[in-house]
């Protein structure tokens, strides 16, 4: 391979990589997890086009890139339209399908989805349900995931059932990560460096640089893990 060819491959592949990074960032997180059918096809197609581009000749690169960009635009527009239009969203992404209702398996719905009992039992086990007789409702979501509602006798006991009321949880706020103080979060919680230093001293930690992770948890308590600690 000539050096010029190698150089061309390097910049083409780098350009494609950065483009895909940008495109997937714009398309949003649903393109990464919990994929619906059309999102799954979109991901495969964009990857296939990008793979072909990486080894394409210089005179065809921009033509292929236009195809990739066009596919990205179409995907973005479709995602935008389905957010605004529920009937179209249901048409493209489908609707949840009930396969167990009031404890009874709905065979016709399973047959229509080509969903067999082995797969049902497998997904139930992933939900820690080993006995299908415990299930009141089971629903296949558009993403292919199984949602389960247990019969009342098999639902776990909650604190509200025992009339125990706890204060609302708050979102955890990280204060130190990898020895670096997150100033924005410290300010957000109206905390000072002197307060943080005092908390570290109480735990025999001489400097924030010795802290791997510090967070104010959902209960409002400060959790600190020093570097080298097993916690």
C-alpha positions as CSV (number, residue, x, y, z in Angstrom):
1,X,0.0,0.0,0.0
2,X,1.3,3.4,-0.9
3,X,1.7,6.0,1.8
4,X,-0.8,8.3,0.1
5,X,-3.4,5.4,0.2
6,X,-2.6,4.8,3.8
7,X,-3.0,8.5,4.6
8,X,-6.3,8.6,2.7
9,X,-7.7,5.6,4.6
10,X,-6.7,7.2,7.9
11,X,-8.5,10.5,7.3
12,X,-11.5,8.8,5.8
13,X,-12.0,6.4,8.7
14,X,-11.4,9.2,11.2
15,X,-13.9,11.4,9.5
16,X,-16.5,8.6,9.4
17,X,-15.9,7.8,13.0
18,X,-16.4,11.5,14.1
19,X,-19.5,11.8,11.9
20,X,-21.1,8.7,13.4
21,X,-20.3,10.0,16.8
22,X,-22.0,13.2,16.0
23,X,-25.0,11.6,14.3
24,X,-25.7,9.2,17.1
25,X,-25.4,12.0,19.6
26,X,-28.0,14.0,17.7
27,X,-30.3,11.0,17.2
28,X,-30.4,10.5,21.0
29,X,-30.0,7.6,23.5
30,X,-32.8,5.5,22.1
31,X,-30.5,4.7,19.2
32,X,-28.2,2.9,21.7
33,X,-30.5,1.1,24.2
34,X,-34.1,-0.2,24.1
35,X,-34.2,-0.3,20.3
36,X,-37.4,-0.6,18.5
37,X,-37.5,-2.4,15.2
38,X,-37.0,0.6,12.9
39,X,-34.2,1.9,15.2
40,X,-32.5,-1.5,15.0
41,X,-32.6,-1.5,11.2
42,X,-31.4,2.1,11.2
43,X,-28.3,1.3,13.3
44,X,-27.4,-1.7,11.1
45,X,-27.8,0.3,7.8
46,X,-25.8,3.3,9.0
47,X,-23.0,1.0,10.2
48,X,-23.1,-0.8,6.9
49,X,-22.8,2.4,4.9
50,X,-20.0,3.7,7.1
51,X,-18.1,0.4,6.8
52,X,-18.3,0.6,3.0
53,X,-17.2,4.2,3.0
54,X,-14.0,3.4,5.1
55,X,-12.6,1.4,2.2
56,X,-14.2,3.3,-0.7
57,X,-12.1,4.9,-3.4
58,X,-11.5,8.6,-3.1
59,X,-13.7,9.5,-6.0
60,X,-16.7,7.7,-4.5
61,X,-16.1,8.8,-0.9
62,X,-18.3,12.0,-0.9
63,X,-21.0,10.3,-2.9
64,X,-21.2,7.6,-0.2
65,X,-21.0,10.1,2.5
66,X,-24.0,11.9,1.0
67,X,-25.9,8.6,1.3
68,X,-24.9,8.3,5.0
69,X,-25.9,11.9,5.7
70,X,-29.2,11.5,3.8
71,X,-30.0,8.4,5.9
72,X,-29.2,10.3,9.0
73,X,-31.5,13.1,8.0
74,X,-34.4,10.7,7.2
75,X,-33.9,8.9,10.5
76,X,-33.9,12.2,12.4
77,X,-37.0,13.5,10.7
78,X,-38.8,10.2,11.3
79,X,-37.9,10.3,15.0
80,X,-39.1,13.9,15.3
81,X,-42.4,13.1,13.5
82,X,-43.1,10.1,15.6
83,X,-42.6,12.1,18.8
84,X,-45.2,14.6,17.6
85,X,-47.6,12.1,16.0
86,X,-48.8,9.3,18.2
87,X,-50.8,7.4,15.5
88,X,-47.8,7.4,13.2
89,X,-45.6,6.3,16.1
90,X,-47.8,3.4,16.8
91,X,-47.8,2.4,13.1
92,X,-44.0,2.5,12.9
93,X,-43.0,1.3,16.4
94,X,-46.0,-0.9,17.0
95,X,-47.8,-1.1,20.4
96,X,-47.3,-3.2,23.5
97,X,-48.8,-6.7,23.1
98,X,-50.4,-8.5,26.1
99,X,-49.4,-12.2,26.2
100,X,-50.7,-13.0,29.7
101,X,-53.9,-11.4,30.9
102,X,-55.5,-12.2,34.3
103,X,-53.2,-15.2,34.6
104,X,-54.2,-16.7,31.2
105,X,-51.7,-17.0,28.3
106,X,-53.1,-15.4,25.1
107,X,-51.9,-17.9,22.5
108,X,-53.1,-15.9,19.4
109,X,-51.0,-12.9,20.5
110,X,-47.9,-15.1,21.0
111,X,-48.4,-16.8,17.6
112,X,-48.8,-13.4,15.9
113,X,-45.4,-12.3,17.4
114,X,-43.8,-15.7,16.8
115,X,-43.1,-15.7,20.5
116,X,-42.9,-19.2,22.0
117,X,-43.2,-20.5,25.6
118,X,-39.5,-21.2,25.9
119,X,-38.7,-17.6,25.2
120,X,-41.5,-16.5,27.6
121,X,-40.2,-18.6,30.4
122,X,-36.6,-17.3,29.7
123,X,-37.7,-13.7,29.9
124,X,-39.7,-14.4,33.0
125,X,-36.7,-15.9,34.7
126,X,-34.7,-12.7,33.8
127,X,-37.4,-10.9,35.9
128,X,-36.8,-13.4,38.7
129,X,-40.2,-15.1,38.1
130,X,-39.7,-18.8,37.9
131,X,-43.4,-19.8,38.1
132,X,-45.7,-18.6,35.4
133,X,-48.7,-19.2,37.6
134,X,-47.6,-16.1,39.7
135,X,-48.1,-13.8,36.7
136,X,-51.2,-11.6,36.4
137,X,-50.1,-9.7,33.3
138,X,-47.2,-10.0,30.9
139,X,-46.6,-7.5,28.1
140,X,-44.1,-7.4,25.2
141,X,-43.0,-3.8,24.7
142,X,-42.2,-2.4,21.3
143,X,-38.5,-2.7,22.3
144,X,-39.0,-6.5,22.7
145,X,-38.6,-6.3,26.5
146,X,-41.1,-8.1,28.8
147,X,-43.0,-6.2,31.4
148,X,-44.6,-8.2,34.2
149,X,-47.2,-7.6,36.9
150,X,-47.4,-10.3,39.5
151,X,-50.6,-11.5,41.1
152,X,-51.3,-9.7,44.4
153,X,-50.3,-12.7,46.6
154,X,-46.9,-12.8,45.0
155,X,-46.0,-9.1,44.9
156,X,-43.3,-8.0,47.3
157,X,-44.3,-6.3,50.5
158,X,-43.6,-2.5,50.4
159,X,-43.1,0.0,53.2
160,X,-46.4,1.6,52.3
161,X,-48.1,-1.7,52.9
162,X,-46.7,-1.6,56.4
163,X,-47.7,2.1,56.8
164,X,-44.0,3.1,56.9
165,X,-43.4,6.5,55.4
166,X,-39.9,7.7,54.6
167,X,-38.8,11.1,53.3
168,X,-38.5,11.6,49.6
169,X,-35.1,10.6,48.1
170,X,-32.9,13.2,46.5
171,X,-30.7,12.8,43.4
172,X,-27.1,11.9,44.4
173,X,-24.6,14.7,43.8
174,X,-21.0,13.9,43.2
175,X,-18.5,16.1,45.1
176,X,-15.2,14.4,44.2
177,X,-14.3,12.1,41.4
178,X,-10.8,10.7,40.8
179,X,-9.3,13.2,43.3
180,X,-10.8,16.2,41.6
181,X,-13.4,18.4,43.3
182,X,-16.5,19.1,41.2
183,X,-16.9,22.8,41.9
184,X,-20.2,23.2,40.2
185,X,-21.8,20.5,42.4
186,X,-20.2,21.9,45.6
187,X,-21.8,25.3,44.8
188,X,-25.1,23.7,43.9
189,X,-25.3,22.2,47.4
190,X,-24.2,25.4,49.0
191,X,-21.1,23.7,50.5
192,X,-17.7,25.2,51.1
193,X,-14.1,23.9,50.7
194,X,-13.7,24.3,54.5
195,X,-16.7,22.1,55.1
196,X,-15.3,19.5,52.7
197,X,-11.9,19.6,54.3
198,X,-13.4,19.1,57.7
199,X,-15.3,16.1,56.5
200,X,-12.2,14.6,55.0
201,X,-10.3,15.2,58.3
202,X,-12.9,13.4,60.2
203,X,-12.1,10.4,58.0
204,X,-8.4,10.8,58.4
205,X,-8.0,11.9,54.8
206,X,-5.4,14.6,54.4
207,X,-6.3,15.9,50.9
208,X,-9.1,15.6,48.4
209,X,-6.5,14.2,45.9
210,X,-6.5,11.1,48.0
211,X,-10.3,10.5,47.4
212,X,-11.5,8.3,44.6
213,X,-15.1,9.1,45.0
214,X,-17.2,11.4,47.2
215,X,-21.0,11.8,46.8
216,X,-23.9,13.1,48.8
217,X,-26.3,10.2,48.4
218,X,-30.0,10.0,47.9
219,X,-30.5,10.2,51.7
220,X,-28.4,13.4,52.0
221,X,-25.5,11.6,53.6
222,X,-21.9,12.1,52.5
223,X,-20.2,8.9,51.2
224,X,-16.4,8.9,50.7
225,X,-14.2,6.2,49.2
226,X,-10.5,6.9,49.5
227,X,-8.0,5.7,46.9
228,X,-6.9,2.3,47.8
229,X,-10.0,1.6,49.8
230,X,-12.0,-1.6,49.2
231,X,-15.3,0.3,49.7
